[in-house]
Amino acid sequence: MYIENSIGGNCIKEENKEMRYYYRLIKEDFMNGHAYGIEAERQDFVGDKLVKIEREEIRKISNVKEKVEKLLYLLNDNLVSPIHMVDILGSYVDKYVSDFN
């Protein structure tokens, strides 16, 4: 598995805490081809100090890169937390699994 593309760096500030969001398109070999997935990460800072990292991934969403890239931008545009990524993408993932047939 390796990172094909990365976007993000968008920030939300609350009082003394800053949250930075990053989204990565991941690619891995699968069934004599490639499968694409997404990794989401949130980094929490207090001042300049990194105090927490949350990360979640969904692997093997589709073998169609463009479909997964659209989901990547959906997450980025809406600053979706890694915790909620599965909730947001679940129905897409269920549909896209048929791409592997």
Residue pairs with C-beta under 8 A, 6 or more apart in sequence:
1 26
1 27
1 28
1 59
2 26
2 27
2 28
3 24
3 25
3 26
3 27
3 39
4 24
4 25
4 26
4 27
4 36
4 65
5 24
5 25
5 69
5 72
6 22
6 23
6 24
6 25
7 22
7 23
7 24
7 72
7 73
7 76
8 20
8 21
8 22
8 23
8 41
8 76
9 20
9 21
9 22
10 20
10 21
10 76
10 79
11 18
11 19
11 20
11 21
12 18
12 19
12 21
12 79
13 19
16 46
16 47
17 44
17 45
17 46
18 44
18 45
18 46
19 42
19 43
19 44
19 45
20 42
20 43
20 45
21 40
21 41
21 42
21 76
21 79
21 80
21 81
22 40
22 41
22 42
22 43
23 38
23 39
23 40
23 41
23 72
23 75
23 76
24 38
24 39
24 40
24 41
24 72
25 36
25 37
25 38
25 65
25 68
25 69
25 72
26 36
26 37
26 38
26 39
26 57
26 59
27 34
27 35
27 36
27 37
27 65
28 34
28 35
28 37
28 59
28 60
29 35
30 60
30 63
30 100
31 63
31 100
33 63
34 63
34 65
35 59
35 60
35 61
35 62
35 63
35 100
36 60
36 61
36 62
36 63
36 64
36 65
36 67
36 68
37 57
37 58
37 59
37 60
37 61
37 68
38 57
38 58
38 61
38 68
38 71
38 72
38 75
38 85
38 89
39 55
39 56
39 57
40 55
40 56
40 57
40 75
40 80
40 81
40 82
40 85
41 53
41 54
41 55
41 82
42 53
42 54
42 55
42 81
42 82
43 50
43 52
43 53
44 50
44 51
44 52
44 53
44 54
45 51
54 81
54 82
54 83
55 82
56 82
56 83
56 85
56 86
58 85
58 86
58 89
58 93
60 100
61 67
61 68
61 71
61 89
61 92
61 93
61 96
61 97
62 68
62 96
62 97
62 99
62 100
63 99
63 100
64 96
64 99
67 92
67 96
67 99
68 96
71 89
71 92
74 80
74 88
74 89
75 85
75 88
75 89
78 88
80 88
